[in-house]
Amino acid sequence: MVHRVVEDVFTDPRRATVVVVGAGQAGLSAAYHLLRRGFASALADPGGEQTFVMLDADSAPGGAWQHRWGSLTMETVNGIFDLPGLHKPPIDSSEPSRDAVPRYFADYERAFDLPVLRPVRATAVRRADAAGDGDLVIETDAGTWFARAVINATGTWNNPVQPSYPGQETLLGRQLHTHDYAALDEFVGQRVAVVGGGISALQHIEELSRVATTFWYTRREPVWLDGDFQPETTGRAIIAKVTADVEAGRPPGSVSSYTGIAWTPYALAAKARGALERRPMFTSIEPHGVREADGSFTSVDVILWATGFRAALAHLDPLHLRNELGGITMRGTRVKDEPRIHLIGFGPSQSTVGANRAGRDAVADIVRMINRSAPVEVERRGEATRSTR
């Protein structure tokens, strides 16, 4: 596979039938289904064929996985489903996920010779004309693309949620988000407040409580799942709830807000260590610690905000897709008010298996849109030809 870098974008603007923004699990799945439907690489300039290109902001394959902390092993992460068309190879459960998953994604890009340009960051997506029935314009830090449709697969990693609390700027110690968490040895012997009620918070607590004194804070009492998570029953019910939210235009909540918290091996290990004594959220932050809900004071050296992420969609703001609730109303993967935009790895398709299905569904919907519009374009060309005779 040719390593395609920004310099390969040698004309500006360029054109593709479909632009895929993001090359993580969802973007790669979409690319596979575009190939299956006969789309060709826009980088090869195949003339009149339907084409696509992938724009990835990272400098290497792997999506968000390449940025995870080193101690997050394949044994600890939730299940990573195979990408369509290529099974992942056997993986050592002790291998860091930031090594194993990007290696698999890189192999996938090579196997299918995917037209990925990187590092290319989409900065804005606009309508080419006021009527809204022409092309979409995708502005990037490496030039401009025109396309009939955009499949957005930017995930959430680059949009961490950082709450604000009184006195936050006065803490003399360190504050960081899961996004910035790198290594356990940075916290040896320290007093660490971990904030958040999701999977990442539990993973941090289990790890940090081996070498540090930890305190766990959540806004709400955690809801623990009884028994094992059952994809065919519990999973379907949760997907239905998330789908109902996005179809009603409500912003989707965090994964744990729908699922509850499972008693994973790392959660059980943290519990056995006495680290899962949940505290209500502190009311303020002071130079040497936090003021508890009951008015008492707890000294801390570090606050780790494991407070999750939101969909990274700022580049779509020029399209004004958000409603008065702050959500984007969806119909499947398609934005209800802008059917040329598909969001995958979003809402009900945030899981790896959901991202695979969403990639397939988005491509199928785009093909239907193109097929519906083709006769109209032929008719218009015919009218134009007759009118010039």
C-alpha positions as CSV (number, residue, x, y, z in Angstrom):
1,M,0.0,0.0,0.0
2,V,1.3,3.5,-0.9
3,H,1.6,5.7,2.2
4,R,-0.5,8.6,1.3
5,V,0.3,11.9,3.0
6,V,-1.0,15.4,2.8
7,E,1.3,16.2,-0.1
8,D,-0.7,13.8,-2.2
9,V,-3.5,16.3,-2.4
10,F,-2.0,18.0,-5.4
11,T,-5.1,19.9,-6.7
12,D,-7.5,22.1,-4.8
13,P,-10.4,21.6,-4.8
14,R,-10.8,17.9,-5.4
15,R,-13.9,15.9,-5.9
16,A,-15.3,12.5,-4.7
17,T,-18.8,11.1,-4.6
18,V,-18.4,10.3,-0.9
19,V,-15.9,11.7,1.7
20,V,-15.4,9.6,4.8
21,V,-14.2,11.7,7.7
22,G,-12.3,9.5,10.2
23,A,-10.5,6.1,9.8
24,G,-11.4,4.3,13.1
25,Q,-13.6,1.3,13.3
26,A,-16.6,3.0,11.9
27,G,-14.8,4.7,9.0
28,L,-13.0,1.5,8.0
29,S,-16.3,-0.4,8.0
30,A,-17.8,2.3,5.7
31,A,-14.9,2.1,3.4
32,Y,-15.2,-1.7,3.1
33,H,-18.9,-1.4,2.1
34,L,-18.2,1.4,-0.3
35,L,-15.7,-0.9,-2.1
36,R,-18.2,-3.7,-2.1
37,R,-20.7,-1.3,-3.8
38,G,-18.3,-0.5,-6.6
39,F,-16.9,2.8,-5.4
40,A,-13.3,3.4,-6.4
41,S,-10.5,5.4,-4.9
42,A,-10.8,9.2,-5.6
43,L,-7.0,9.3,-5.3
44,A,-6.7,7.2,-8.4
45,D,-8.8,9.6,-10.4
46,P,-10.8,6.9,-12.2
47,G,-12.8,9.3,-14.3
48,G,-16.6,8.8,-14.3
49,E,-16.7,6.2,-11.6
50,Q,-18.3,6.6,-8.2
51,T,-15.4,7.4,-5.9
52,F,-14.6,7.9,-2.3
53,V,-11.7,9.2,-0.1
54,M,-11.0,9.0,3.6
55,L,-9.6,11.9,5.6
56,D,-8.0,11.0,8.9
57,A,-6.7,13.6,11.4
58,D,-4.2,11.2,12.9
59,S,-0.7,10.6,11.5
60,A,-1.0,6.8,11.7
61,P,-3.7,4.1,11.6
62,G,-5.6,3.1,14.7
63,G,-8.2,5.7,15.4
64,A,-8.5,6.6,19.1
65,W,-6.9,3.4,20.2
66,Q,-3.4,4.6,19.4
67,H,-3.9,7.3,22.1
68,R,-5.0,5.0,25.0
69,W,-2.8,4.6,28.1
70,G,-0.2,1.9,27.9
71,S,-1.5,-0.2,30.8
72,L,-4.9,-0.7,29.1
73,T,-4.4,-4.2,27.8
74,M,-6.5,-6.3,25.4
75,E,-7.7,-8.3,28.5
76,T,-9.1,-5.1,30.1
77,V,-10.9,-3.5,27.1
78,N,-14.4,-4.3,26.1
79,G,-14.7,-6.7,23.1
80,I,-13.2,-5.5,19.9
81,F,-15.2,-7.0,17.0
82,D,-13.7,-7.9,13.7
83,L,-13.8,-5.4,10.9
84,P,-15.8,-6.7,8.0
85,G,-14.0,-8.9,5.5
86,L,-10.8,-9.5,7.6
87,H,-10.7,-11.3,10.9
88,K,-8.3,-9.8,13.5
89,P,-5.3,-12.1,14.2
90,P,-4.8,-13.9,17.5
91,I,-3.8,-11.2,20.0
92,D,-2.0,-11.7,23.3
93,S,-4.4,-10.6,26.1
94,S,-1.5,-8.8,27.9
95,E,-0.6,-6.6,24.9
96,P,-1.5,-2.9,25.2
97,S,-4.6,-2.1,23.2
98,R,-2.8,1.0,21.8
99,D,-0.4,-1.4,20.0
100,A,-2.7,-4.3,19.1
101,V,-5.7,-2.5,17.6
102,P,-3.7,0.0,15.5
103,R,-1.7,-2.8,14.1
104,Y,-4.9,-4.6,13.0
105,F,-6.3,-1.4,11.5
106,A,-3.1,-0.8,9.6
107,D,-3.2,-4.3,8.2
108,Y,-6.9,-3.7,7.2
109,E,-6.0,-0.5,5.3
110,R,-3.2,-2.3,3.4
111,A,-5.4,-5.4,2.7
112,F,-8.0,-3.3,0.9
113,D,-5.7,-0.5,-0.3
114,L,-8.0,2.1,1.2
115,P,-7.7,5.7,0.0
116,V,-6.8,7.3,3.3
117,L,-5.1,10.7,3.4
118,R,-3.4,11.6,6.7
119,P,-2.9,13.7,8.6
120,V,-5.8,15.7,7.3
121,R,-8.3,17.4,9.6
122,A,-11.7,18.4,8.5
123,T,-12.3,22.0,9.7
124,A,-15.7,22.7,8.2
125,V,-18.5,21.1,6.1
126,R,-20.8,23.5,4.2
127,R,-23.4,23.4,1.5
128,A,-22.1,24.6,-1.8
129,D,-25.3,26.5,-2.6
130,A,-28.0,28.2,-0.7
131,A,-30.7,25.9,-2.1
132,G,-28.9,23.0,-0.4
133,D,-29.3,20.5,-3.3
134,G,-25.8,20.8,-4.8
135,D,-22.5,19.4,-3.5
136,L,-21.2,19.5,0.1
137,V,-17.9,21.4,0.6
138,I,-15.4,19.8,3.0
139,E,-12.8,22.2,4.1
140,T,-9.6,20.7,5.6
141,D,-6.2,21.9,6.8
142,A,-4.9,20.3,3.5
143,G,-7.3,21.7,0.9
144,T,-10.9,21.4,-0.1
145,W,-13.1,18.5,-1.3
146,F,-16.5,18.5,-3.0
147,A,-18.8,15.5,-2.4
148,R,-22.3,14.4,-2.9
149,A,-22.4,12.8,0.6
150,V,-20.3,12.8,3.8
151,I,-20.0,9.8,6.1
152,N,-18.8,11.2,9.4
153,A,-16.9,8.8,11.6
154,T,-14.9,11.1,13.9
155,G,-15.8,9.4,17.1
156,T,-15.5,11.2,20.5
157,W,-11.8,11.0,21.6
158,N,-11.0,14.6,20.6
159,N,-14.0,16.1,22.5
160,P,-13.5,15.2,26.2
161,V,-16.1,16.5,28.6
162,Q,-14.5,18.7,31.3
163,P,-16.9,19.8,34.0
164,S,-16.4,23.1,35.8
165,Y,-16.4,23.4,39.6
166,P,-16.0,26.4,41.9
167,G,-12.3,27.0,42.8
168,Q,-11.1,24.6,40.0
169,E,-8.3,27.0,39.0
170,T,-6.9,27.2,42.6
171,L,-5.8,23.5,42.9
172,L,-2.1,23.4,43.5
173,G,-1.9,19.8,42.4
174,R,-2.6,18.3,39.0
175,Q,-5.8,18.0,37.0
176,L,-6.1,15.8,33.9
177,H,-8.8,14.0,31.9
178,T,-8.9,10.4,30.7
179,H,-7.8,11.8,27.3
180,D,-4.5,12.8,28.9
181,Y,-3.9,9.8,31.2
182,A,-0.6,8.1,30.2
183,A,1.0,5.9,32.8
184,L,0.5,4.6,36.3
185,D,3.9,5.4,37.6
186,E,3.0,9.2,37.5
187,F,0.7,8.7,40.5
188,V,2.7,6.5,42.9
189,G,2.1,7.5,46.6
190,Q,-0.3,10.3,45.7
191,R,-3.9,11.0,46.8
192,V,-6.1,10.9,43.6
193,A,-9.7,11.9,43.2
194,V,-11.3,10.0,40.3
195,V,-14.5,11.6,39.0
196,G,-16.9,9.7,36.8
197,G,-19.2,6.7,36.9
198,G,-18.3,4.9,33.6
199,I,-16.0,2.2,32.4
200,S,-12.9,4.4,32.2
201,A,-13.4,5.6,35.8
202,L,-13.5,2.0,37.1
203,Q,-10.4,1.1,35.0
204,H,-8.5,4.1,36.5
205,I,-9.6,3.3,40.0
206,E,-8.6,-0.3,39.8
207,E,-5.2,0.6,38.4
208,L,-4.4,3.6,40.6
209,S,-5.5,2.0,43.8
210,R,-2.6,-0.4,43.5
211,V,-0.1,2.5,44.0
212,A,-2.0,5.5,45.3
213,T,-4.8,6.4,47.7
214,T,-8.0,6.9,45.6
215,F,-11.3,8.6,46.2
216,W,-14.2,7.9,43.9
217,Y,-16.8,10.7,43.1
218,T,-19.9,10.4,41.0
219,R,-22.9,12.7,40.5
220,R,-25.4,9.9,40.9
221,E,-25.4,6.6,42.8
222,P,-23.9,4.0,40.4
223,V,-26.3,1.4,39.0
224,W,-24.7,-2.0,39.0
225,L,-25.8,-4.8,36.6
226,D,-27.0,-8.0,38.1
227,G,-25.4,-10.9,36.2
228,D,-23.6,-10.8,33.0
229,F,-24.3,-8.4,30.1
230,Q,-26.3,-10.3,27.5
231,P,-25.9,-8.7,24.0
232,E,-29.0,-10.4,22.5
233,T,-31.3,-9.2,25.3
234,T,-29.9,-6.4,27.3
235,G,-27.9,-5.1,24.4
236,R,-30.9,-4.9,22.0
237,A,-32.9,-3.1,24.7
238,I,-30.2,-0.5,25.2
239,I,-29.8,0.1,21.5
240,A,-33.5,0.7,21.2
241,K,-33.3,3.3,24.0
242,V,-30.4,5.2,22.4
243,T,-32.1,5.0,19.0
244,A,-35.3,6.5,20.4
245,D,-33.3,9.4,21.9
246,V,-31.5,10.3,18.6
247,E,-34.6,9.9,16.5
248,A,-36.4,12.3,18.9
249,G,-33.5,14.7,18.6
250,R,-32.3,14.3,22.1
251,P,-28.5,14.2,22.7
252,P,-27.4,10.6,23.5
253,G,-26.1,10.0,27.0
254,S,-23.0,8.2,28.1
255,V,-22.8,4.5,27.5
256,S,-23.0,3.7,31.3
257,S,-26.2,5.9,31.6
258,Y,-27.9,3.3,29.4
259,T,-26.2,0.1,30.4
260,G,-25.4,0.5,34.1
261,I,-22.0,-0.8,35.3
262,A,-21.0,-4.4,34.9
263,W,-19.0,-6.4,37.5
264,T,-16.0,-6.8,35.2
265,P,-12.8,-8.5,36.6
266,Y,-11.3,-5.0,37.1
267,A,-14.3,-3.8,39.0
268,L,-14.3,-6.8,41.2
269,A,-10.5,-6.3,41.8
270,A,-11.1,-2.7,42.8
271,K,-13.9,-3.7,45.1
272,A,-11.7,-6.3,46.8
273,R,-9.1,-3.6,47.4
274,G,-11.8,-1.4,49.0
275,A,-11.5,1.2,46.3
276,L,-15.2,1.3,45.2
277,E,-16.5,3.4,48.2
278,R,-18.4,5.9,46.1
279,R,-18.7,9.5,47.4
280,P,-21.2,12.2,46.3
281,M,-19.7,14.9,44.2
282,F,-17.6,17.5,46.0
283,T,-19.0,21.0,46.1
284,S,-15.8,22.9,45.4
285,I,-12.1,22.7,44.8
286,E,-9.5,24.3,47.1
287,P,-5.8,24.7,46.8
288,H,-5.0,21.5,48.6
289,G,-8.1,19.3,47.9
290,V,-11.9,19.2,47.7
291,R,-14.8,20.3,49.9
292,E,-17.1,17.3,50.4
293,A,-20.8,17.4,50.1
294,D,-21.1,17.1,53.9
295,G,-18.8,20.1,54.4
296,S,-15.7,18.2,55.4
297,F,-12.4,18.5,53.5
298,T,-10.4,15.9,51.7
299,S,-6.8,16.5,50.7
300,V,-5.9,15.4,47.2
301,D,-2.9,15.8,45.0
302,V,-4.6,15.0,41.7
303,I,-8.1,15.2,40.2
304,L,-8.6,12.7,37.3
305,W,-11.7,13.7,35.4
306,A,-13.0,10.4,33.9
307,T,-16.1,12.3,32.8
308,G,-16.4,10.9,29.3
309,F,-16.5,12.3,25.8
310,R,-19.0,13.8,23.4
311,A,-19.2,13.3,19.6
312,A,-16.5,15.4,17.9
313,L,-18.8,17.2,15.4
314,A,-17.6,20.9,15.5
315,H,-16.7,20.8,11.8
316,L,-20.4,20.2,11.0
317,D,-21.5,23.3,12.8
318,P,-21.8,25.4,9.6
319,L,-24.7,23.0,8.6
320,H,-26.7,24.0,11.7
321,L,-27.7,20.4,12.4
322,R,-28.4,20.8,16.1
323,N,-31.9,21.5,17.4
324,E,-33.1,23.4,20.4
325,L,-32.3,20.4,22.6
326,G,-28.7,20.4,21.5
327,G,-29.2,17.1,19.7
328,I,-29.2,16.0,16.1
329,T,-32.4,14.3,14.9
330,M,-31.5,11.1,13.1
331,R,-33.1,8.5,10.9
332,G,-30.9,5.5,11.1
333,T,-27.4,6.8,10.3
334,R,-28.8,9.7,8.3
335,V,-29.3,13.2,9.6
336,K,-33.0,13.9,9.2
337,D,-32.7,17.5,8.1
338,E,-29.6,16.9,5.9
339,P,-29.8,13.5,4.3
340,R,-26.4,13.8,2.6
341,I,-24.7,13.6,6.1
342,H,-24.4,10.3,7.8
343,L,-23.1,9.9,11.4
344,I,-21.6,6.5,12.3
345,G,-20.0,5.5,15.5
346,F,-22.6,7.9,16.9
347,G,-25.5,7.3,19.3
348,P,-26.6,3.6,19.0
349,S,-23.5,2.7,16.8
350,Q,-20.8,3.8,19.3
351,S,-19.8,0.1,20.0
352,T,-17.5,-1.6,17.6
353,V,-20.2,-4.0,16.4
354,G,-22.6,-1.1,16.1
355,A,-20.0,0.8,14.1
356,N,-19.7,-2.1,11.6
357,R,-23.4,-2.2,11.0
358,A,-23.7,1.6,10.8
359,G,-21.0,1.6,8.1
360,R,-23.0,-0.9,6.0
361,D,-26.3,1.0,6.6
362,A,-24.9,4.4,5.7
363,V,-23.4,3.2,2.4
364,A,-26.7,1.4,1.5
365,D,-28.6,4.6,2.1
366,I,-26.2,6.7,0.0
367,V,-26.4,4.3,-2.9
368,R,-30.2,4.6,-2.7
369,M,-29.9,8.4,-2.8
370,I,-27.6,8.3,-5.8
371,N,-29.8,5.9,-7.7
372,R,-32.9,8.0,-7.0
373,S,-31.2,11.2,-8.2
374,A,-29.6,9.6,-11.3
375,P,-32.7,9.7,-13.6
376,V,-33.4,13.3,-12.6
377,E,-29.9,14.3,-13.6
378,V,-30.2,12.5,-17.0
379,E,-33.5,14.3,-17.6
380,R,-32.0,17.6,-16.7
381,R,-29.1,17.1,-19.0
382,G,-31.5,16.1,-21.8
383,E,-33.6,19.3,-21.2
384,A,-30.4,21.4,-21.3
385,T,-29.3,19.7,-24.5
386,R,-32.7,20.3,-26.1
387,S,-32.8,23.9,-25.0
388,T,-29.6,24.7,-26.7
389,R,-30.6,23.2,-30.0
